[in-house]
Amino acid sequence: MKHLLVEVVEVKGRCIAGYNVGDKFEINRNVSLFGDKLCYFAISSIMPAILALQLGNEPKEIGFSKEKGVAYLQCSDPGEPLTPGGTVVFKISDKFS
């Protein structure tokens, strides 16, 4: 299984978990999460891509990106006017590629 790096690339509105552009966390080969901020909404939203990427699937070929080697997903918080939060876009890549 691959060691993945997850980076915040965009915040639309205000993230209630406190994510800012440039924040990162890791998902290691044992599917353990490491980072200062871990949000349930974020993790549940990126979960479909995690196993596929850890097993070596190309994100572009399975619809997670237009670029080779990285996936882009966003959290499920719709933000204003429906919630006080906002949507965060994540870039997921193999940490060692």
MODELLER restraints for C-alpha pairs under 7 A, 6 or more apart:
rsr = mdl.restraints
at = mdl.atoms
rsr.add(forms.Gaussian(group=physical.xy_distance, feature=features.Distance(at['CA:1:A'], at['CA:29:A']), mean=5.01, stdev=0.5))
rsr.add(forms.Gaussian(group=physical.xy_distance, feature=features.Distance(at['CA:1:A'], at['CA:54:A']), mean=4.80, stdev=0.5))
rsr.add(forms.Gaussian(group=physical.xy_distance, feature=features.Distance(at['CA:1:A'], at['CA:55:A']), mean=5.54, stdev=0.5))
rsr.add(forms.Gaussian(group=physical.xy_distance, feature=features.Distance(at['CA:2:A'], at['CA:29:A']), mean=5.41, stdev=0.5))
rsr.add(forms.Gaussian(group=physical.xy_distance, feature=features.Distance(at['CA:2:A'], at['CA:54:A']), mean=4.43, stdev=0.5))
rsr.add(forms.Gaussian(group=physical.xy_distance, feature=features.Distance(at['CA:2:A'], at['CA:55:A']), mean=6.76, stdev=0.5))
rsr.add(forms.Gaussian(group=physical.xy_distance, feature=features.Distance(at['CA:2:A'], at['CA:94:A']), mean=6.44, stdev=0.5))
rsr.add(forms.Gaussian(group=physical.xy_distance, feature=features.Distance(at['CA:3:A'], at['CA:27:A']), mean=5.91, stdev=0.5))
rsr.add(forms.Gaussian(group=physical.xy_distance, feature=features.Distance(at['CA:3:A'], at['CA:28:A']), mean=4.42, stdev=0.5))
rsr.add(forms.Gaussian(group=physical.xy_distance, feature=features.Distance(at['CA:3:A'], at['CA:29:A']), mean=4.99, stdev=0.5))
rsr.add(forms.Gaussian(group=physical.xy_distance, feature=features.Distance(at['CA:3:A'], at['CA:54:A']), mean=6.98, stdev=0.5))
rsr.add(forms.Gaussian(group=physical.xy_distance, feature=features.Distance(at['CA:3:A'], at['CA:94:A']), mean=5.94, stdev=0.5))
rsr.add(forms.Gaussian(group=physical.xy_distance, feature=features.Distance(at['CA:3:A'], at['CA:95:A']), mean=5.68, stdev=0.5))
rsr.add(forms.Gaussian(group=physical.xy_distance, feature=features.Distance(at['CA:4:A'], at['CA:26:A']), mean=5.69, stdev=0.5))
rsr.add(forms.Gaussian(group=physical.xy_distance, feature=features.Distance(at['CA:4:A'], at['CA:27:A']), mean=5.09, stdev=0.5))
rsr.add(forms.Gaussian(group=physical.xy_distance, feature=features.Distance(at['CA:4:A'], at['CA:28:A']), mean=6.24, stdev=0.5))
rsr.add(forms.Gaussian(group=physical.xy_distance, feature=features.Distance(at['CA:4:A'], at['CA:92:A']), mean=6.65, stdev=0.5))
rsr.add(forms.Gaussian(group=physical.xy_distance, feature=features.Distance(at['CA:4:A'], at['CA:93:A']), mean=5.58, stdev=0.5))
rsr.add(forms.Gaussian(group=physical.xy_distance, feature=features.Distance(at['CA:4:A'], at['CA:94:A']), mean=4.59, stdev=0.5))
rsr.add(forms.Gaussian(group=physical.xy_distance, feature=features.Distance(at['CA:4:A'], at['CA:95:A']), mean=5.04, stdev=0.5))
rsr.add(forms.Gaussian(group=physical.xy_distance, feature=features.Distance(at['CA:5:A'], at['CA:25:A']), mean=6.15, stdev=0.5))
rsr.add(forms.Gaussian(group=physical.xy_distance, feature=features.Distance(at['CA:5:A'], at['CA:26:A']), mean=4.68, stdev=0.5))
rsr.add(forms.Gaussian(group=physical.xy_distance, feature=features.Distance(at['CA:5:A'], at['CA:27:A']), mean=6.52, stdev=0.5))
rsr.add(forms.Gaussian(group=physical.xy_distance, feature=features.Distance(at['CA:5:A'], at['CA:92:A']), mean=5.68, stdev=0.5))
rsr.add(forms.Gaussian(group=physical.xy_distance, feature=features.Distance(at['CA:5:A'], at['CA:93:A']), mean=5.35, stdev=0.5))
rsr.add(forms.Gaussian(group=physical.xy_distance, feature=features.Distance(at['CA:5:A'], at['CA:94:A']), mean=6.06, stdev=0.5))
rsr.add(forms.Gaussian(group=physical.xy_distance, feature=features.Distance(at['CA:5:A'], at['CA:95:A']), mean=5.06, stdev=0.5))
rsr.add(forms.Gaussian(group=physical.xy_distance, feature=features.Distance(at['CA:6:A'], at['CA:24:A']), mean=5.49, stdev=0.5))
rsr.add(forms.Gaussian(group=physical.xy_distance, feature=features.Distance(at['CA:6:A'], at['CA:25:A']), mean=5.33, stdev=0.5))
rsr.add(forms.Gaussian(group=physical.xy_distance, feature=features.Distance(at['CA:6:A'], at['CA:26:A']), mean=5.90, stdev=0.5))
rsr.add(forms.Gaussian(group=physical.xy_distance, feature=features.Distance(at['CA:6:A'], at['CA:90:A']), mean=6.32, stdev=0.5))
rsr.add(forms.Gaussian(group=physical.xy_distance, feature=features.Distance(at['CA:6:A'], at['CA:91:A']), mean=5.66, stdev=0.5))
rsr.add(forms.Gaussian(group=physical.xy_distance, feature=features.Distance(at['CA:6:A'], at['CA:92:A']), mean=4.54, stdev=0.5))
rsr.add(forms.Gaussian(group=physical.xy_distance, feature=features.Distance(at['CA:6:A'], at['CA:93:A']), mean=6.65, stdev=0.5))
rsr.add(forms.Gaussian(group=physical.xy_distance, feature=features.Distance(at['CA:7:A'], at['CA:22:A']), mean=6.11, stdev=0.5))
rsr.add(forms.Gaussian(group=physical.xy_distance, feature=features.Distance(at['CA:7:A'], at['CA:23:A']), mean=5.75, stdev=0.5))
rsr.add(forms.Gaussian(group=physical.xy_distance, feature=features.Distance(at['CA:7:A'], at['CA:24:A']), mean=4.38, stdev=0.5))
rsr.add(forms.Gaussian(group=physical.xy_distance, feature=features.Distance(at['CA:7:A'], at['CA:25:A']), mean=6.68, stdev=0.5))
rsr.add(forms.Gaussian(group=physical.xy_distance, feature=features.Distance(at['CA:7:A'], at['CA:90:A']), mean=5.46, stdev=0.5))
rsr.add(forms.Gaussian(group=physical.xy_distance, feature=features.Distance(at['CA:7:A'], at['CA:91:A']), mean=5.17, stdev=0.5))
rsr.add(forms.Gaussian(group=physical.xy_distance, feature=features.Distance(at['CA:7:A'], at['CA:92:A']), mean=6.51, stdev=0.5))
rsr.add(forms.Gaussian(group=physical.xy_distance, feature=features.Distance(at['CA:8:A'], at['CA:20:A']), mean=6.61, stdev=0.5))
rsr.add(forms.Gaussian(group=physical.xy_distance, feature=features.Distance(at['CA:8:A'], at['CA:21:A']), mean=4.95, stdev=0.5))
rsr.add(forms.Gaussian(group=physical.xy_distance, feature=features.Distance(at['CA:8:A'], at['CA:22:A']), mean=5.32, stdev=0.5))
rsr.add(forms.Gaussian(group=physical.xy_distance, feature=features.Distance(at['CA:8:A'], at['CA:23:A']), mean=5.40, stdev=0.5))
rsr.add(forms.Gaussian(group=physical.xy_distance, feature=features.Distance(at['CA:8:A'], at['CA:24:A']), mean=6.38, stdev=0.5))
rsr.add(forms.Gaussian(group=physical.xy_distance, feature=features.Distance(at['CA:8:A'], at['CA:88:A']), mean=6.87, stdev=0.5))
rsr.add(forms.Gaussian(group=physical.xy_distance, feature=features.Distance(at['CA:8:A'], at['CA:89:A']), mean=5.96, stdev=0.5))
rsr.add(forms.Gaussian(group=physical.xy_distance, feature=features.Distance(at['CA:8:A'], at['CA:90:A']), mean=4.67, stdev=0.5))
rsr.add(forms.Gaussian(group=physical.xy_distance, feature=features.Distance(at['CA:8:A'], at['CA:91:A']), mean=6.40, stdev=0.5))
rsr.add(forms.Gaussian(group=physical.xy_distance, feature=features.Distance(at['CA:9:A'], at['CA:21:A']), mean=5.17, stdev=0.5))
rsr.add(forms.Gaussian(group=physical.xy_distance, feature=features.Distance(at['CA:9:A'], at['CA:22:A']), mean=6.30, stdev=0.5))
rsr.add(forms.Gaussian(group=physical.xy_distance, feature=features.Distance(at['CA:9:A'], at['CA:89:A']), mean=5.73, stdev=0.5))
rsr.add(forms.Gaussian(group=physical.xy_distance, feature=features.Distance(at['CA:9:A'], at['CA:90:A']), mean=5.71, stdev=0.5))
rsr.add(forms.Gaussian(group=physical.xy_distance, feature=features.Distance(at['CA:9:A'], at['CA:91:A']), mean=6.41, stdev=0.5))
rsr.add(forms.Gaussian(group=physical.xy_distance, feature=features.Distance(at['CA:10:A'], at['CA:21:A']), mean=5.66, stdev=0.5))
rsr.add(forms.Gaussian(group=physical.xy_distance, feature=features.Distance(at['CA:10:A'], at['CA:88:A']), mean=5.79, stdev=0.5))
rsr.add(forms.Gaussian(group=physical.xy_distance, feature=features.Distance(at['CA:10:A'], at['CA:89:A']), mean=5.04, stdev=0.5))
rsr.add(forms.Gaussian(group=physical.xy_distance, feature=features.Distance(at['CA:11:A'], at['CA:20:A']), mean=6.68, stdev=0.5))
rsr.add(forms.Gaussian(group=physical.xy_distance, feature=features.Distance(at['CA:11:A'], at['CA:21:A']), mean=6.60, stdev=0.5))
rsr.add(forms.Gaussian(group=physical.xy_distance, feature=features.Distance(at['CA:11:A'], at['CA:86:A']), mean=6.98, stdev=0.5))
rsr.add(forms.Gaussian(group=physical.xy_distance, feature=features.Distance(at['CA:11:A'], at['CA:87:A']), mean=5.91, stdev=0.5))
rsr.add(forms.Gaussian(group=physical.xy_distance, feature=features.Distance(at['CA:11:A'], at['CA:88:A']), mean=4.53, stdev=0.5))
rsr.add(forms.Gaussian(group=physical.xy_distance, feature=features.Distance(at['CA:11:A'], at['CA:89:A']), mean=6.38, stdev=0.5))
rsr.add(forms.Gaussian(group=physical.xy_distance, feature=features.Distance(at['CA:12:A'], at['CA:86:A']), mean=5.40, stdev=0.5))
rsr.add(forms.Gaussian(group=physical.xy_distance, feature=features.Distance(at['CA:12:A'], at['CA:87:A']), mean=5.06, stdev=0.5))
rsr.add(forms.Gaussian(group=physical.xy_distance, feature=features.Distance(at['CA:12:A'], at['CA:88:A']), mean=6.22, stdev=0.5))
rsr.add(forms.Gaussian(group=physical.xy_distance, feature=features.Distance(at['CA:13:A'], at['CA:79:A']), mean=6.42, stdev=0.5))
rsr.add(forms.Gaussian(group=physical.xy_distance, feature=features.Distance(at['CA:13:A'], at['CA:85:A']), mean=6.52, stdev=0.5))
rsr.add(forms.Gaussian(group=physical.xy_distance, feature=features.Distance(at['CA:13:A'], at['CA:86:A']), mean=4.38, stdev=0.5))
rsr.add(forms.Gaussian(group=physical.xy_distance, feature=features.Distance(at['CA:13:A'], at['CA:87:A']), mean=6.62, stdev=0.5))
rsr.add(forms.Gaussian(group=physical.xy_distance, feature=features.Distance(at['CA:14:A'], at['CA:85:A']), mean=5.10, stdev=0.5))
rsr.add(forms.Gaussian(group=physical.xy_distance, feature=features.Distance(at['CA:14:A'], at['CA:86:A']), mean=4.79, stdev=0.5))
rsr.add(forms.Gaussian(group=physical.xy_distance, feature=features.Distance(at['CA:15:A'], at['CA:85:A']), mean=5.21, stdev=0.5))
rsr.add(forms.Gaussian(group=physical.xy_distance, feature=features.Distance(at['CA:15:A'], at['CA:86:A']), mean=5.03, stdev=0.5))
rsr.add(forms.Gaussian(group=physical.xy_distance, feature=features.Distance(at['CA:15:A'], at['CA:87:A']), mean=6.71, stdev=0.5))
rsr.add(forms.Gaussian(group=physical.xy_distance, feature=features.Distance(at['CA:15:A'], at['CA:88:A']), mean=6.87, stdev=0.5))
rsr.add(forms.Gaussian(group=physical.xy_distance, feature=features.Distance(at['CA:16:A'], at['CA:85:A']), mean=5.21, stdev=0.5))
rsr.add(forms.Gaussian(group=physical.xy_distance, feature=features.Distance(at['CA:17:A'], at['CA:39:A']), mean=6.10, stdev=0.5))
rsr.add(forms.Gaussian(group=physical.xy_distance, feature=features.Distance(at['CA:24:A'], at['CA:35:A']), mean=6.85, stdev=0.5))
rsr.add(forms.Gaussian(group=physical.xy_distance, feature=features.Distance(at['CA:25:A'], at['CA:34:A']), mean=5.65, stdev=0.5))
rsr.add(forms.Gaussian(group=physical.xy_distance, feature=features.Distance(at['CA:25:A'], at['CA:35:A']), mean=4.45, stdev=0.5))
rsr.add(forms.Gaussian(group=physical.xy_distance, feature=features.Distance(at['CA:26:A'], at['CA:33:A']), mean=5.73, stdev=0.5))
rsr.add(forms.Gaussian(group=physical.xy_distance, feature=features.Distance(at['CA:26:A'], at['CA:34:A']), mean=5.13, stdev=0.5))
rsr.add(forms.Gaussian(group=physical.xy_distance, feature=features.Distance(at['CA:26:A'], at['CA:35:A']), mean=6.48, stdev=0.5))
rsr.add(forms.Gaussian(group=physical.xy_distance, feature=features.Distance(at['CA:27:A'], at['CA:33:A']), mean=4.67, stdev=0.5))
rsr.add(forms.Gaussian(group=physical.xy_distance, feature=features.Distance(at['CA:27:A'], at['CA:34:A']), mean=6.45, stdev=0.5))
rsr.add(forms.Gaussian(group=physical.xy_distance, feature=features.Distance(at['CA:41:A'], at['CA:75:A']), mean=5.84, stdev=0.5))
rsr.add(forms.Gaussian(group=physical.xy_distance, feature=features.Distance(at['CA:41:A'], at['CA:76:A']), mean=6.07, stdev=0.5))
rsr.add(forms.Gaussian(group=physical.xy_distance, feature=features.Distance(at['CA:42:A'], at['CA:75:A']), mean=4.69, stdev=0.5))
rsr.add(forms.Gaussian(group=physical.xy_distance, feature=features.Distance(at['CA:45:A'], at['CA:74:A']), mean=6.59, stdev=0.5))
rsr.add(forms.Gaussian(group=physical.xy_distance, feature=features.Distance(at['CA:45:A'], at['CA:75:A']), mean=5.22, stdev=0.5))
rsr.add(forms.Gaussian(group=physical.xy_distance, feature=features.Distance(at['CA:45:A'], at['CA:76:A']), mean=6.19, stdev=0.5))
rsr.add(forms.Gaussian(group=physical.xy_distance, feature=features.Distance(at['CA:46:A'], at['CA:73:A']), mean=6.12, stdev=0.5))
rsr.add(forms.Gaussian(group=physical.xy_distance, feature=features.Distance(at['CA:53:A'], at['CA:59:A']), mean=6.88, stdev=0.5))
rsr.add(forms.Gaussian(group=physical.xy_distance, feature=features.Distance(at['CA:58:A'], at['CA:68:A']), mean=6.99, stdev=0.5))
rsr.add(forms.Gaussian(group=physical.xy_distance, feature=features.Distance(at['CA:58:A'], at['CA:69:A']), mean=6.22, stdev=0.5))
rsr.add(forms.Gaussian(group=physical.xy_distance, feature=features.Distance(at['CA:59:A'], at['CA:65:A']), mean=5.87, stdev=0.5))
rsr.add(forms.Gaussian(group=physical.xy_distance, feature=features.Distance(at['CA:59:A'], at['CA:68:A']), mean=6.71, stdev=0.5))
rsr.add(forms.Gaussian(group=physical.xy_distance, feature=features.Distance(at['CA:59:A'], at['CA:69:A']), mean=6.14, stdev=0.5))
rsr.add(forms.Gaussian(group=physical.xy_distance, feature=features.Distance(at['CA:59:A'], at['CA:70:A']), mean=5.97, stdev=0.5))
rsr.add(forms.Gaussian(group=physical.xy_distance, feature=features.Distance(at['CA:59:A'], at['CA:71:A']), mean=5.36, stdev=0.5))
rsr.add(forms.Gaussian(group=physical.xy_distance, feature=features.Distance(at['CA:60:A'], at['CA:66:A']), mean=5.51, stdev=0.5))
rsr.add(forms.Gaussian(group=physical.xy_distance, feature=features.Distance(at['CA:60:A'], at['CA:67:A']), mean=5.89, stdev=0.5))
rsr.add(forms.Gaussian(group=physical.xy_distance, feature=features.Distance(at['CA:60:A'], at['CA:68:A']), mean=5.48, stdev=0.5))
rsr.add(forms.Gaussian(group=physical.xy_distance, feature=features.Distance(at['CA:64:A'], at['CA:71:A']), mean=4.88, stdev=0.5))
rsr.add(forms.Gaussian(group=physical.xy_distance, feature=features.Distance(at['CA:64:A'], at['CA:72:A']), mean=5.82, stdev=0.5))
rsr.add(forms.Gaussian(group=physical.xy_distance, feature=features.Distance(at['CA:65:A'], at['CA:71:A']), mean=5.10, stdev=0.5))
rsr.add(forms.Gaussian(group=physical.xy_distance, feature=features.Distance(at['CA:65:A'], at['CA:72:A']), mean=5.89, stdev=0.5))
rsr.add(forms.Gaussian(group=physical.xy_distance, feature=features.Distance(at['CA:69:A'], at['CA:93:A']), mean=6.46, stdev=0.5))
rsr.add(forms.Gaussian(group=physical.xy_distance, feature=features.Distance(at['CA:70:A'], at['CA:91:A']), mean=6.58, stdev=0.5))
rsr.add(forms.Gaussian(group=physical.xy_distance, feature=features.Distance(at['CA:70:A'], at['CA:92:A']), mean=5.58, stdev=0.5))
rsr.add(forms.Gaussian(group=physical.xy_distance, feature=features.Distance(at['CA:70:A'], at['CA:93:A']), mean=4.83, stdev=0.5))
rsr.add(forms.Gaussian(group=physical.xy_distance, feature=features.Distance(at['CA:71:A'], at['CA:91:A']), mean=5.64, stdev=0.5))
rsr.add(forms.Gaussian(group=physical.xy_distance, feature=features.Distance(at['CA:71:A'], at['CA:92:A']), mean=5.02, stdev=0.5))
rsr.add(forms.Gaussian(group=physical.xy_distance, feature=features.Distance(at['CA:71:A'], at['CA:93:A']), mean=6.61, stdev=0.5))
rsr.add(forms.Gaussian(group=physical.xy_distance, feature=features.Distance(at['CA:72:A'], at['CA:89:A']), mean=6.84, stdev=0.5))
rsr.add(forms.Gaussian(group=physical.xy_distance, feature=features.Distance(at['CA:72:A'], at['CA:90:A']), mean=5.54, stdev=0.5))
rsr.add(forms.Gaussian(group=physical.xy_distance, feature=features.Distance(at['CA:72:A'], at['CA:91:A']), mean=4.69, stdev=0.5))
rsr.add(forms.Gaussian(group=physical.xy_distance, feature=features.Distance(at['CA:72:A'], at['CA:92:A']), mean=6.32, stdev=0.5))
rsr.add(forms.Gaussian(group=physical.xy_distance, feature=features.Distance(at['CA:73:A'], at['CA:89:A']), mean=5.74, stdev=0.5))
rsr.add(forms.Gaussian(group=physical.xy_distance, feature=features.Distance(at['CA:73:A'], at['CA:90:A']), mean=5.36, stdev=0.5))
rsr.add(forms.Gaussian(group=physical.xy_distance, feature=features.Distance(at['CA:73:A'], at['CA:91:A']), mean=6.82, stdev=0.5))
rsr.add(forms.Gaussian(group=physical.xy_distance, feature=features.Distance(at['CA:74:A'], at['CA:87:A']), mean=6.59, stdev=0.5))
rsr.add(forms.Gaussian(group=physical.xy_distance, feature=features.Distance(at['CA:74:A'], at['CA:88:A']), mean=5.41, stdev=0.5))
rsr.add(forms.Gaussian(group=physical.xy_distance, feature=features.Distance(at['CA:74:A'], at['CA:89:A']), mean=4.18, stdev=0.5))
rsr.add(forms.Gaussian(group=physical.xy_distance, feature=features.Distance(at['CA:74:A'], at['CA:90:A']), mean=5.78, stdev=0.5))
rsr.add(forms.Gaussian(group=physical.xy_distance, feature=features.Distance(at['CA:75:A'], at['CA:87:A']), mean=5.74, stdev=0.5))
rsr.add(forms.Gaussian(group=physical.xy_distance, feature=features.Distance(at['CA:75:A'], at['CA:88:A']), mean=5.51, stdev=0.5))
rsr.add(forms.Gaussian(group=physical.xy_distance, feature=features.Distance(at['CA:75:A'], at['CA:89:A']), mean=6.67, stdev=0.5))
rsr.add(forms.Gaussian(group=physical.xy_distance, feature=features.Distance(at['CA:76:A'], at['CA:87:A']), mean=6.83, stdev=0.5))
rsr.add(forms.Gaussian(group=physical.xy_distance, feature=features.Distance(at['CA:77:A'], at['CA:85:A']), mean=6.61, stdev=0.5))
rsr.add(forms.Gaussian(group=physical.xy_distance, feature=features.Distance(at['CA:77:A'], at['CA:86:A']), mean=5.78, stdev=0.5))
rsr.add(forms.Gaussian(group=physical.xy_distance, feature=features.Distance(at['CA:77:A'], at['CA:87:A']), mean=5.38, stdev=0.5))
rsr.add(forms.Gaussian(group=physical.xy_distance, feature=features.Distance(at['CA:78:A'], at['CA:86:A']), mean=5.96, stdev=0.5))
rsr.add(forms.Gaussian(group=physical.xy_distance, feature=features.Distance(at['CA:78:A'], at['CA:87:A']), mean=5.88, stdev=0.5))
rsr.add(forms.Gaussian(group=physical.xy_distance, feature=features.Distance(at['CA:79:A'], at['CA:85:A']), mean=4.66, stdev=0.5))
rsr.add(forms.Gaussian(group=physical.xy_distance, feature=features.Distance(at['CA:79:A'], at['CA:86:A']), mean=3.80, stdev=0.5))
rsr.add(forms.Gaussian(group=physical.xy_distance, feature=features.Distance(at['CA:79:A'], at['CA:87:A']), mean=6.08, stdev=0.5))
rsr.add(forms.Gaussian(group=physical.xy_distance, feature=features.Distance(at['CA:80:A'], at['CA:86:A']), mean=6.74, stdev=0.5))
